[in-house]
């Protein structure tokens, strides 16, 4: 039998999962950008298969963020690391809002996936030490509430981040707390259950041969921030070339 891996050993399987999520993100945003420039039919990226594909990709990122919160702080809360990471995500979210506002003020990202992960990370702190069943119940609440609690009172701009309004301003990316904190807490619960089963300890340091495939997953935030300007530029050049 192989020796147990130290708690600090990297979990390449988790990085690999993030890499696959990044591939899905690049595919979807490529379709979105091509429709933006009229190279694909209008509305293709926001209806039918591609709308569900976008939700699946976004959900995978949010769920993995919940897993990461538990792995980083489930045994011992490291305040400095937590707040530093949260600050980076919040700053990145603000940058996305600013950049998309410059690109298209009528559909800018006022509460997208990074905003959702930042707020969900705060919510996750309240659940971090709770039993797995309690975390699952919390996740269910975030999934179910939007099905029953929706009203014009939540349409106020200060409450749009909740996702409970009868309508919301159009946006390129909108992942409000309800229901998107649900997959975050689901990831937190799954990570805690996997830890109790000894899964993470068994995975630490394994899959070294696939490390190159997991490399994007280790730098997912940076890739998230730079990929869209590159894809947008390529779509623009393609549109100019075909004009």
C-alpha positions, 0 to 999 in steps of 0.5 A, spaced: 500 500 500 502 507 498 503 511 504 498 516 506 499 523 502 500 529 506 494 534 508 498 539 503 499 535 497 495 538 491 488 534 489 490 534 481 483 531 480 479 537 483 484 541 478 482 537 473 475 538 474 476 545 474 480 545 467 474 541 464 469 547 466 474 552 463 473 548 457 466 548 457 466 556 458 470 557 452 466 553 448 460 557 450 463 564 450 465 562 443 458 561 441 456 567 445 461 572 441 460 569 434 452 570 435 454 577 438 458 579 431 452 575 427 456 569 425 451 565 428 444 566 428 441 571 433 439 568 440 442 562 439 447 562 445 441 564 450 436 559 448 435 552 447 441 547 448 446 553 449 442 556 455 442 549 459 449 548 457 451 555 460 447 553 466 451 547 467 458 550 466 456 556 471 453 551 476 460 546 475 464 553 477 460 555 483 459 547 486 467 547 485 468 553 489 464 550 495 468 544 494 474 549 495 472 553 501 471 546 505 478 543 503 481 550 504 478 551 511 474 545 513 479 543 518 481 550 520 479 557 518 485 561 516 482 568 516 488 571 512 488 566 506 480 567 506 479 574 506 485 575 501 482 570 496 475 573 497 478 580 496 481 578 489 474 575 487 471 581 489 476 585 485 475 581 479 468 581 479 468 589 480 473 589 474 468 584 470 462 589 471 466 595 469 469 592 463 462 590 461 459 596 462 464 600 457 462 594 452 455 595 453 452 599 458 445 596 457 447 589 458 453 589 463 454 584 468 452 587 475 451 580 478 455 575 475 458 568 477 464 572 480 459 576 484 455 570 486 461 566 488 464 572 493 457 572 496 456 565 497 463 564 500 460 569 505 454 565 506 458 558 506 462 561 512 455 560 516 455 553 514 462 551 514 461 547 521 454 545 520 453 537 519 452 535 512 445 534 512 444 541 515 448 544 509 444 540 504 438 543 507 441 550 506 442 548 499 435 546 498 432 552 501 436 556 496 434 552 490 426 552 492 425 559 495 425 562 488 420 557 485 415 560 491 418 567 493 418 572 487 415 579 487 415 586 485 418 588 492 425 585 490 425 589 483 429 594 487 436 595 484 439 594 491 435 587 491 437 585 484 442 580 487 437 576 491 434 574 484 427 574 487 424 580 483 419 579 478 424 582 473 431 584 472 435 588 468 438 585 462 445 582 463 450 578 459 451 574 465 446 574 471 447 569 477 443 571 483 444 568 490 437 565 489 438 559 487 446 560 485 448 559 493 445 552 492 450 549 488 455 552 492 452 549 498 451 543 495 459 543 493 460 544 500 456 538 503 459 534 498 466 536 500 465 534 507 461 528 506 467 526 501 472 528 507 468 523 512 469 518 507 477 519 506 476 520 499 480 527 499 486 524 503 486 518 498 486 523 492 492 528 494 498 527 490 495 522 485 494 523 478 501 526 477 501 524 470 495 528 468 498 534 472 499 538 465 491 537 464 490 540 471 494 546 470 488 550 467 484 548 473 490 551 478 489 558 474 482 558 473 480 565 475 486 568 471 484 564 465 476 566 466 479 574 466 483 573 460 479 568 455 473 573 454 477 579 451 481 574 447 475 570 444 471 577 443 477 579 439 478 573 435 470 573 433 471 581 431 477 579 426 473 573 423 467 578 422 471 583 419 474 578 415 468 575 412 465 582 411 
